[in-house]
Amino acid sequence: MMASVNDAEDYYTLLGVRADGVASVIEVLMAPMPAVRHKADALLAEHASCVHVEVWKGATLIDQFARA
């Protein structure tokens, strides 16, 4: 089933950000927040250059997950 325009609020953009502030990894995910957190942790594990992952919902930064 394809998502409709009304489902746009369920999409999150995850940016894997390096120490110099450049987003070197970008993922778009349609999932509940627990799955978003899991994906952010996975991005940090997969991409050693990323110091944190920013989670955006539209134009709003809603969370950041830093490397432990």
C-alpha positions as a LaTeX table, in Angstrom:
\begin{tabular}{lrrr}
\hline
Residue & $x$ (\AA) & $y$ (\AA) & $z$ (\AA) \\
\hline
Met1 & 0.00 & 0.00 & 0.00 \\
Met2 & 1.41 & 3.37 & $-0.96$ \\
Ala3 & 1.47 & 6.22 & 1.55 \\
Ser4 & $-0.82$ & 9.12 & 0.82 \\
Val5 & 0.03 & 12.80 & 1.11 \\
Asn6 & $-1.74$ & 12.82 & 4.49 \\
Asp7 & 0.87 & 10.38 & 5.80 \\
Ala8 & 3.71 & 12.87 & 5.24 \\
Glu9 & 4.05 & 13.49 & 8.98 \\
Asp10 & 5.13 & 9.85 & 9.41 \\
Tyr11 & 8.32 & 10.41 & 7.42 \\
Tyr12 & 11.59 & 11.18 & 9.16 \\
Thr13 & 14.88 & 12.27 & 7.62 \\
Leu14 & 17.99 & 11.03 & 9.40 \\
Leu15 & 21.24 & 12.88 & 8.80 \\
Gly16 & 24.52 & 11.28 & 9.81 \\
Val17 & 26.68 & 14.29 & 10.67 \\
Arg18 & 30.48 & 14.35 & 10.75 \\
Ala19 & 32.55 & 16.41 & 13.22 \\
Asp20 & 32.91 & 19.18 & 10.61 \\
Gly21 & 29.11 & 19.57 & 10.43 \\
Val22 & 28.67 & 17.95 & 7.03 \\
Ala23 & 25.85 & 15.41 & 6.67 \\
Ser24 & 27.62 & 12.52 & 4.97 \\
Val25 & 24.72 & 10.04 & 5.29 \\
Ile26 & 21.03 & 10.69 & 4.61 \\
Glu27 & 18.20 & 8.22 & 5.19 \\
Val28 & 14.45 & 8.74 & 4.84 \\
Leu29 & 12.33 & 6.48 & 6.98 \\
Met30 & 8.60 & 6.02 & 7.48 \\
Ala31 & 8.33 & 4.39 & 10.89 \\
Pro32 & 7.37 & 4.98 & 14.53 \\
Met33 & 9.97 & 6.68 & 16.76 \\
Pro34 & 11.34 & 3.47 & 18.36 \\
Ala35 & 12.30 & 2.25 & 14.87 \\
Val36 & 13.77 & 5.66 & 14.06 \\
Arg37 & 15.97 & 5.43 & 17.17 \\
His38 & 17.08 & 1.93 & 16.14 \\
Lys39 & 17.97 & 3.16 & 12.64 \\
Ala40 & 19.92 & 6.12 & 14.11 \\
Asp41 & 21.95 & 3.71 & 16.26 \\
Ala42 & 22.56 & 1.52 & 13.19 \\
Leu43 & 23.78 & 4.51 & 11.16 \\
Leu44 & 26.24 & 5.40 & 13.90 \\
Ala45 & 27.48 & 1.81 & 13.97 \\
Glu46 & 27.81 & 1.62 & 10.17 \\
His47 & 29.42 & 5.02 & 9.57 \\
Ala48 & 32.44 & 5.70 & 11.78 \\
Ser49 & 32.77 & 9.24 & 10.42 \\
Cys50 & 29.41 & 10.29 & 11.90 \\
Val51 & 29.51 & 11.82 & 15.38 \\
His52 & 25.75 & 12.13 & 15.69 \\
Val53 & 22.50 & 11.54 & 13.82 \\
Glu54 & 19.92 & 14.29 & 13.51 \\
Val55 & 16.26 & 13.31 & 13.14 \\
Trp56 & 14.12 & 15.75 & 11.17 \\
Lys57 & 10.37 & 15.73 & 10.67 \\
Gly58 & 9.79 & 18.08 & 7.79 \\
Ala59 & 11.71 & 21.26 & 8.56 \\
Thr60 & 11.82 & 20.59 & 12.33 \\
Leu61 & 14.78 & 19.01 & 14.11 \\
Ile62 & 13.12 & 16.70 & 16.62 \\
Asp63 & 16.05 & 14.76 & 18.10 \\
Gln64 & 19.79 & 14.07 & 17.96 \\
Phe65 & 21.50 & 10.82 & 18.86 \\
Ala66 & 25.20 & 11.03 & 19.64 \\
Arg67 & 27.78 & 8.30 & 19.53 \\
Ala68 & 28.16 & 6.72 & 22.99 \\
\hline
\end{tabular}
